[in-house]
Amino acid sequence: MNRVLLMQKMARLTGQLKTQFEESDRLEGEINKNLAGLGYDV
């Protein structure tokens, strides 16, 4: 794989990873809110 293709692939993959981290944070907040509603403090 040449350098340009690698750089393009890494840009795409790191963009996907950023999106997944953001979704993970959102879901963690929802889970914590739901658990708090059930009386559990995480």
Long-range contacts (C-beta under 8 A, 24 or more apart in sequence): none
